[in-house]
Amino acid sequence: MKTIKLLITSLLLILAVDTLAAPSARRCMILPVRDSVGGALGYEVFAKIEGYLKSSRWCYYQYNSEIINILSNYKKNLDAALENPKVLKLVSEKTNAGSLIKVKIESLPKGVAVNMQIFGANGKDIYFNEKIELNSDDPGLIAQTANNWLDQYEKQIPYDARVLGVLGQQFSIDLGKDAGIFTDYEVKVVRPMRRRKHPLLQEVVDWETKTIATGRIIHVGESLSQVKVLRYEDKSLIQAEDWVLISKNTKDSEKRDLKYDPVEGNDRTSSFGRLGEFGLALKIGTGSNNNSSISNGTKSINGVDFAIAFDGELWVTRNYWVGLELEKGFGKYSKDAGNLVSDSNSMDSSRFRLLFGYKYLPMGFFYGPQVDVFFGYGSYTHGFDNQVADGFTEINFSGLLVGARASMPLIRGVRVYFQFDFMLDPGYEEDVSIFGSAKDTSNFHVAAGVEYKYGPNINLYGGIDYLSDKAEFASDGTKVTVKNTALKGGVKFAF
């Protein structure tokens, strides 16, 4: 009798839903896969991706034979039709799909370029956009790359289910046994307040939400579930189209061995894309300033120094980024070698780097290895008290720099990174002229360390940083070398 009442209640709730509501992003379909070889690749790749979607638990695969009739009207120019938001919106309406998956394959002299875009129900919003060049045109490899992207996209969907309707202190959601959920699971209801798009692209990168209530699942059907409200967290009441995040904070549910974990390792309210990140760090290390010549021999000072560093990145697209690095250091150096007029010297350093980079994803998604190549402008200032007789003054190395950075996951939440960059024939300047114009200059910088994902928007990192600047002069075989080795630790915030 109780089950019958729950089914009747669910039916009433479903009937109360606005029929014009946008379909869930977890209802997906794949559009015809387009290629540049007359469909020879596209059909086979389509079949493999479709098979994956049908067997997945996160996607309610939507297929409708009317789609063939709709798209057949654009047979002569299907590529243009699939770029038309009105056509995509019509497809969404006919299939009730909230995620329209579009894959395009372009043949290259060696291999193929694969692009996947996922559009929202309105045909305009881009929820996902990735592109990669593969050295092979094997349909299995292409399909597996697309499936990896779909796994990544699933983690970015900002909800596990949506509210279908509300009746008193109960409401229904569009998720059931086929998604691997059971009774007694706790849920959190949040309401999307505003969506944020990338300032340069049409991609939706984030959502602002507020928490409305928490509840517990009391009945689970094949594709629908019934939830009872436990408490309200806001003055607002639950309404249709609110988002639902599934949790397992119950003793009963913890005993069950399930494969489906919709919130594992993610904060669904904030994982729908980022615009960039910025970080703050502290450095402690040792440095040296060495000048040598045939007539005066070697004069050197060294000591301990400290620095505060800021760095930030703005992601223009998923692959291209702009970076800024600032650093201010200070220290006290003392005599290391040679006959010096003064045995001590104060150090005051600064660093400025403006970078433009490209991110390459060997496996096609961000959770795997990452390789960045970049170029930009760099300036390193090494400030010392003016001691002309000893050959010490403030010097600056600046110019065009190039470099690369690689990172790789070690264990879950932990990545190791390595970076190397150098300046191309950097300029050399002295605050007080001692040695004059440099005949030859060089610069290189190396960094390595470990990064730990502390939270959805916070990464902690630590490592070692090494910098070397060198100038050689035509007269008397004079050389000036400034080096610094430091331990660096800090925090990065995504936004």
C-alpha positions in Angstrom: 0.0 0.0 0.0 2.9 2.4 0.9 4.5 1.7 -2.5 1.2 2.5 -4.3 0.9 5.8 -2.5 4.4 6.7 -3.4 3.8 5.9 -7.0 0.6 7.9 -7.1 2.4 10.9 -5.4 5.2 10.6 -8.0 2.7 10.7 -10.8 1.1 13.8 -9.4 4.4 15.5 -9.1 5.4 14.6 -12.7 2.1 16.0 -14.0 2.8 19.2 -12.1 6.1 19.8 -14.0 6.2 22.6 -16.6 6.3 20.8 -20.0 8.5 23.6 -21.4 11.3 22.9 -18.9 14.7 22.5 -20.4 15.9 18.8 -20.5 18.6 17.6 -18.1 22.2 17.7 -19.2 22.3 14.0 -18.2 20.0 13.2 -21.1 22.3 13.1 -24.0 22.5 12.2 -27.7 25.3 12.1 -30.3 24.8 13.9 -33.6 26.1 12.4 -36.8 29.9 12.3 -36.7 31.3 14.3 -39.6 34.6 13.5 -41.3 36.5 14.7 -44.4 36.6 11.3 -46.1 32.9 10.8 -47.0 31.8 9.1 -43.8 34.3 6.3 -43.9 35.5 7.1 -40.4 32.5 8.9 -39.1 30.0 6.0 -39.1 32.3 3.6 -37.3 33.3 6.2 -34.7 29.6 7.1 -34.2 28.7 3.5 -33.5 31.4 3.1 -30.9 30.6 6.3 -29.0 26.9 5.5 -29.2 27.5 2.1 -27.6 29.5 3.7 -24.8 26.7 6.2 -24.1 24.0 3.5 -24.0 26.0 1.5 -21.5 27.0 4.4 -19.3 25.2 5.3 -16.0 25.5 9.0 -16.2 23.8 9.5 -19.6 20.2 8.7 -20.3 20.8 8.1 -24.0 18.1 9.8 -26.1 17.4 8.4 -29.6 14.5 9.5 -31.8 13.9 8.3 -35.3 12.5 11.8 -36.1 16.0 13.1 -36.0 16.8 11.3 -39.2 13.9 13.0 -40.9 14.9 16.4 -39.5 18.5 16.1 -40.6 17.6 14.6 -44.0 16.2 18.0 -45.0 19.8 19.3 -44.7 21.5 16.5 -46.5 23.1 18.8 -49.1 24.7 20.9 -46.4 24.6 18.9 -43.2 27.8 20.5 -41.7 26.2 24.0 -41.9 23.0 22.7 -40.3 24.9 21.2 -37.4 26.4 24.7 -36.8 22.9 26.3 -36.7 21.6 26.9 -33.2 18.0 26.7 -34.4 18.6 23.2 -35.8 20.3 22.0 -32.7 17.5 23.4 -30.5 14.9 21.6 -32.7 16.9 18.3 -32.2 16.9 18.9 -28.5 13.2 19.4 -28.4 12.5 16.3 -30.4 14.8 14.0 -28.4 14.4 15.7 -25.0 18.2 15.7 -24.8 20.0 18.4 -22.8 23.5 17.5 -24.0 24.0 17.4 -27.8 27.4 15.8 -28.6 29.0 16.8 -31.8 32.2 15.2 -33.0 34.1 16.3 -36.1 37.1 14.5 -37.7 39.5 16.2 -40.1 42.1 14.2 -41.9 45.8 15.4 -41.7 48.8 14.3 -43.7 49.6 12.0 -40.8 46.7 11.2 -38.6 43.5 13.2 -37.8 42.3 16.2 -35.8 39.4 15.4 -33.6 37.1 18.1 -32.1 34.3 17.5 -29.7 31.7 20.1 -28.7 28.7 19.6 -26.4 25.9 22.0 -26.7 23.0 22.8 -24.3 19.3 22.5 -25.1 19.1 26.0 -26.6 21.7 25.1 -29.2 23.9 28.1 -28.3 25.6 27.3 -24.9 28.8 25.3 -25.3 29.3 23.2 -22.2 32.4 21.4 -23.5 35.0 22.0 -26.2 38.1 19.9 -26.8 40.4 19.3 -29.8 43.4 17.1 -30.3 45.6 15.9 -33.1 46.2 12.1 -33.2 48.9 10.4 -35.2 46.5 7.6 -36.2 43.2 7.4 -38.0 42.2 4.2 -36.1 38.4 4.5 -35.3 38.9 2.7 -32.0 41.5 5.3 -30.9 39.4 8.2 -32.0 36.3 6.8 -30.2 38.3 6.1 -27.0 39.6 9.7 -27.1 36.0 10.9 -27.3 34.9 8.6 -24.5 37.7 10.0 -22.3 36.4 13.5 -23.0 32.8 12.3 -22.1 34.1 11.0 -18.8 35.6 14.4 -18.1 32.4 16.2 -19.2 30.3 14.0 -16.8 32.4 15.3 -13.9 31.6 18.9 -15.0 27.8 18.5 -15.0 26.9 20.7 -12.0 24.2 18.4 -10.7 23.3 14.7 -10.3 19.5 15.1 -10.8 16.9 17.8 -11.1 13.6 18.4 -9.3 10.6 17.3 -11.4 7.9 18.5 -9.1 7.0 19.3 -5.5 4.0 18.2 -3.4 4.1 19.3 0.3 7.3 18.1 2.0 8.1 15.6 -0.8 9.5 16.1 -4.3 10.5 13.8 -7.2 13.8 13.8 -9.1 14.8 12.4 -12.5 17.2 9.8 -11.2 16.6 6.1 -10.3 17.9 2.6 -10.0 19.4 2.7 -13.5 21.8 5.4 -12.1 22.8 3.2 -9.1 21.1 5.1 -6.3 19.1 3.6 -3.3 16.8 4.7 -0.6 18.2 6.5 2.5 20.7 8.5 0.3 20.8 12.1 1.4 20.5 14.9 -1.1 21.2 18.6 -1.2 19.0 20.9 -3.3 20.6 23.9 -4.8 19.3 26.6 -7.2 21.2 28.0 -10.1 21.2 31.8 -9.8 23.4 32.9 -12.6 25.6 31.3 -15.3 28.9 32.8 -16.2 30.3 32.5 -19.7 33.9 32.9 -20.8 34.5 36.6 -21.7 36.1 35.6 -25.1 34.1 32.4 -25.9 30.6 31.2 -25.7 31.5 28.4 -23.3 29.6 28.2 -20.0 32.4 28.1 -17.4 30.7 28.4 -14.0 27.4 28.7 -12.2 26.4 30.6 -9.1 24.1 28.6 -6.8 22.5 28.8 -3.4 21.5 25.9 -1.1 17.8 25.5 -0.6 17.3 22.3 1.4 18.5 18.8 2.3 16.4 15.7 2.1 16.5 11.9 2.0 15.4 9.5 -0.7 12.4 7.4 0.4 11.6 5.6 -2.8 13.5 4.7 -5.9 12.0 3.7 -9.2 13.7 2.7 -12.5 14.4 6.3 -13.6 12.6 8.4 -10.9 12.9 8.8 -7.2 10.9 10.3 -4.4 12.6 12.5 -1.7 11.4 13.8 1.6 12.6 17.2 2.9 14.7 17.0 6.1 15.3 20.7 6.6 15.3 24.0 4.7 18.6 26.0 4.5 17.0 29.0 2.9 13.8 31.0 3.0 13.0 29.9 -0.5 11.0 26.7 -1.2 11.9 23.9 -3.5 10.6 24.2 -7.0 10.8 22.4 -10.3 14.1 22.6 -12.1 16.2 23.0 -8.9 19.4 21.0 -9.0 20.0 17.9 -6.8 23.4 16.7 -5.5 23.4 13.1 -4.2 25.3 12.2 -1.0 25.9 8.9 0.8 25.9 10.2 4.4 23.8 7.3 5.9 24.9 4.2 7.7 22.7 2.0 5.4 24.1 3.3 2.2 27.7 3.0 3.4 27.3 -0.8 3.7 26.3 -1.1 0.0 29.0 -1.8 -2.6 28.1 0.5 -5.5 30.0 1.4 -8.7 28.2 4.7 -9.2 29.6 7.6 -7.1 28.2 10.9 -8.5 30.0 13.2 -6.1 33.3 11.4 -5.5 36.1 13.9 -5.4 34.1 16.8 -6.8 32.2 19.8 -5.5 29.4 20.0 -8.0 28.5 23.6 -7.2 31.9 24.9 -8.5 33.4 22.4 -10.9 31.9 23.6 -14.1 35.0 25.3 -15.5 37.5 28.0 -14.5 38.8 31.2 -15.9 42.2 30.9 -14.4 44.2 30.8 -11.2 46.5 32.9 -9.0 49.0 31.9 -6.3 51.1 33.3 -3.5 54.4 31.7 -2.3 57.3 32.2 0.1 60.9 31.4 -0.8 64.0 30.9 1.3 67.3 30.0 -0.2 70.9 30.9 -0.8 72.4 33.2 -3.4 75.8 34.5 -4.6 77.3 37.3 -6.7 80.7 36.5 -8.3 82.9 38.7 -10.5 86.3 37.7 -11.8 89.0 39.1 -14.0 92.5 38.3 -15.0 94.0 41.3 -13.1 91.8 41.3 -10.0 91.1 37.6 -9.5 87.8 36.5 -8.1 85.6 38.5 -5.7 82.5 36.8 -4.4 79.8 37.3 -1.8 77.0 35.0 -0.8 74.2 34.6 1.8 70.7 33.7 2.7 67.8 35.5 1.1 64.0 35.5 1.3 61.3 36.3 -1.3 57.5 36.7 -1.7 56.2 35.6 -5.1 52.9 36.1 -6.9 51.9 34.3 -10.1 48.6 34.2 -12.0 47.2 32.6 -15.2 44.2 33.6 -17.3 43.0 30.8 -19.6 42.0 32.4 -22.8 40.8 29.0 -24.1 41.3 25.5 -22.9 44.7 25.4 -24.5 46.0 29.0 -24.6 46.8 31.0 -21.5 48.5 34.3 -20.4 50.6 34.4 -17.3 52.1 37.0 -15.0 54.8 36.4 -12.3 56.1 38.9 -9.8 58.6 38.5 -7.1 60.4 40.6 -4.4 63.3 39.4 -2.4 65.8 40.6 0.2 68.8 39.3 2.0 72.2 39.9 3.6 75.3 38.7 1.9 78.9 38.4 3.3 82.4 37.8 1.9 83.0 34.5 0.3 86.2 35.0 -1.7 88.8 37.7 -2.7 90.0 40.9 -1.1 87.0 43.1 -0.5 86.8 46.7 0.8 83.5 45.7 2.6 82.8 42.3 3.9 79.0 42.6 3.8 76.4 43.7 1.3 72.6 44.0 1.3 70.6 42.3 -1.4 67.3 43.5 -2.9 66.0 41.6 -5.9 62.9 41.6 -8.1 61.5 39.5 -10.8 58.9 40.2 -13.6 57.7 37.7 -16.2 54.8 38.1 -18.7 54.1 34.8 -20.5 52.0 33.5 -23.3 51.6 29.8 -23.5 50.0 26.7 -25.1 48.9 23.7 -23.1 49.1 20.3 -24.8 47.2 17.3 -23.3 48.8 14.0 -24.5 45.8 11.9 -23.3 43.2 14.4 -24.3 42.0 15.5 -20.8 43.2 17.6 -18.0 43.6 14.8 -15.4 46.4 13.2 -17.3 49.8 14.6 -18.2 50.1 18.2 -19.3 52.8 19.9 -21.3 53.0 23.7 -21.6 55.2 25.6 -24.0 55.5 29.4 -23.6 57.3 32.6 -24.5 57.3 36.1 -23.2 59.3 38.9 -21.6 61.4 38.5 -18.4 63.3 40.9 -16.2 65.5 39.9 -13.3 67.0 42.7 -11.1 69.7 41.9 -8.6 70.1 44.9 -6.3 73.3 45.3 -4.2 74.9 48.2 -2.4 77.2 50.2 -4.7 80.7 49.0 -4.0 82.6 50.0 -7.1 86.0 48.8 -5.8 84.6 45.3 -5.1 82.7 45.2 -8.4 79.2 45.1 -6.9 76.2 47.2 -7.9 72.6 46.7 -9.0 72.4 44.8 -12.3 69.5 43.8 -14.5 69.0 41.0 -17.1 66.0 41.3 -19.3 64.7 40.1 -22.7 62.7 37.6 -24.6 62.4 34.2 -22.9 61.1 30.8 -24.0 60.5 27.6 -22.0 58.4 24.5 -21.3 56.7 23.0 -18.3 55.5 19.5 -17.8 53.3 17.9 -15.0 52.1 14.4 -14.4 49.7 12.8 -11.9 51.6 10.7 -9.3 48.7 9.5 -7.2 45.2 10.8 -6.8 45.3 14.5 -6.0 49.1 14.8 -6.3 51.1 15.9 -9.4 54.8 16.4 -10.0 56.0 19.2 -12.2 59.2 20.3 -13.9 60.0 23.6 -15.7 62.9 25.0 -17.7 63.2 28.4 -19.4 65.9 30.7 -20.6 66.3 34.1 -22.2 67.5 34.6 -25.7 70.6 36.9 -25.5 69.3 38.9 -22.6 70.2 42.6 -22.2 72.5 43.6 -19.3 72.4 46.9 -17.4 74.3 48.3 -14.4 73.0 50.9 -11.9 76.5 52.4 -11.6 78.8 51.7 -14.5 81.6 49.3 -13.4 82.2 46.8 -16.2 80.4 48.5 -19.1 78.6 46.8 -21.9 78.5 43.0 -21.9 80.0 41.0 -24.8 77.9 37.9 -24.1 75.1 37.2 -21.7 73.1 34.1 -20.6 70.2 33.2 -18.4 68.4 30.1 -17.4 65.8 29.1 -14.8 64.8 25.6 -13.5 61.9 24.6 -11.2 60.6 21.3 -10.0 58.2 20.2 -7.3 55.0 18.6 -6.1 51.4 20.0 -6.3 48.6 18.7 -4.0 44.9 19.3 -4.7 43.7 20.4 -1.2 40.2 21.4 -2.3 38.0 22.1 -5.4 39.6 25.5 -5.8 42.8 25.3 -3.8 46.1 23.6 -4.6 49.2 23.5 -2.3 52.6 23.2 -3.9 56.3 23.1 -2.9 59.5 22.6 -4.7 62.9 23.9 -5.6 63.8 27.0 -7.8 67.1 27.7 -9.4 68.2 30.9 -11.3 71.5 31.7 -13.0 72.4 35.0 -14.8 75.8 35.5 -16.4 77.6 38.3 -18.3 81.0 38.3 -20.0 83.0 41.4 -21.0 85.6 42.0 -23.6 88.2 43.6 -21.4 90.4 41.7 -18.9 88.4 38.5 -19.3 85.8 39.8 -16.8 82.8 37.7 -15.9 79.8 38.4 -13.6 77.7 35.6 -12.3 74.6 35.8 -10.1 73.0 32.6 -8.8 70.1 31.7 -6.5 68.8 28.4 -5.2 65.6 28.4 -3.1 62.9 26.3 -1.6 59.5 27.5 -2.6 56.1 26.7 -1.0 52.7 28.3 -1.6 49.0 28.0 -2.5 47.1 28.5 -5.7 43.4 29.5 -6.0 41.3 28.8 -9.0 38.6 31.3 -10.1 
